[in-house]
Amino acid sequence: SAVISQKPSRDICQRGTSLTIQCQVDSQVTMMFWYRQQPGQSLTLIATANQGSEATYESGFVIDKFPISRPNLTFSTLTVSNMSPEDSSIYLCSVEEGEPGQGAGELFFGEGSRLTVL
Amino acid sequence: QKEVEQNSGPLSVPEGAIASLNCTYSDRGSQSFFWYRQYSGKSPELIMFIYSNGDKEDGRFTAQLNKASQYVSLLIRDSQPSDSATYLCAVMTGTASKLTFGTGTRLQVTL
């Protein structure tokens, strides 16, 4: 499977600041996603990062709060803007292997970025 | 009603026993079903996927799918302490490759 590197792995942030998380994949992938896992909770999809176009956001997530870039097929960033303590979470980059968009793909995850907002 | 439901546990089984993890889903159009294992402080790791009704075996793991009952399960034979983790059920509906996750079942394998 693809090797997915995320950074930072963890950070402590001040309320009102923004932080950008980077996701680097060692091979070209069509589908790349950003998930959030809040403490004690399961994973929630934030958005699909589309190469060369605007990300597709899920209900409850907006571009102003979570701007995403996807300049090529191996790299994406997620920014958490104007952070509040409620944004304390693990943010996970994931990629699909197998046939994209055919419902047969298997998702693999990076190691995650654990953010704590004070 | 949650889209993907799992018993949060903990499910405690003795070493060497069979652990049975269950998951139900609400969307009858769901097509693909995945089991992830997540150790504390780590990211989810894909261990099994199943698309068709019936059983699928991979080593000590068996996934079972019953679309009529909207039920998917994971059996772990000869459970080991290293199997102690949270097991997440995930369901994919449509062709958008988006997964909906359950809240996970925490498995404890005791010596």
Chai-1 contact restraints between the chains, C-beta under 6 A:
chainA,res_idxA,chainB,res_idxB,connection_type,confidence,min_distance_angstrom,max_distance_angstrom,comment,restraint_id
A,M31,B,S97,contact,1.0,0.0,6.0,A-B,restraint_1
A,S42,B,F101,contact,1.0,0.0,6.0,A-B,restraint_2
A,S42,B,T103,contact,1.0,0.0,6.0,A-B,restraint_3
A,S42,B,G104,contact,1.0,0.0,6.0,A-B,restraint_4
A,L43,B,F101,contact,1.0,0.0,6.0,A-B,restraint_5
A,L45,B,K98,contact,1.0,0.0,6.0,A-B,restraint_6
A,L92,B,S43,contact,1.0,0.0,6.0,A-B,restraint_7
A,E96,B,S97,contact,1.0,0.0,6.0,A-B,restraint_8
A,G101,B,T95,contact,1.0,0.0,6.0,A-B,restraint_9
A,G101,B,S97,contact,1.0,0.0,6.0,A-B,restraint_10
A,G103,B,Q31,contact,1.0,0.0,6.0,A-B,restraint_11
A,G103,B,S32,contact,1.0,0.0,6.0,A-B,restraint_12
A,G103,B,M92,contact,1.0,0.0,6.0,A-B,restraint_13
A,G103,B,T95,contact,1.0,0.0,6.0,A-B,restraint_14
A,G105,B,S97,contact,1.0,0.0,6.0,A-B,restraint_15
A,E106,B,L46,contact,1.0,0.0,6.0,A-B,restraint_16
A,E106,B,F49,contact,1.0,0.0,6.0,A-B,restraint_17
A,L107,B,L99,contact,1.0,0.0,6.0,A-B,restraint_18
A,F109,B,S43,contact,1.0,0.0,6.0,A-B,restraint_19
A,F109,B,P44,contact,1.0,0.0,6.0,A-B,restraint_20
A,E111,B,S43,contact,1.0,0.0,6.0,A-B,restraint_21
A,G112,B,S43,contact,1.0,0.0,6.0,A-B,restraint_22
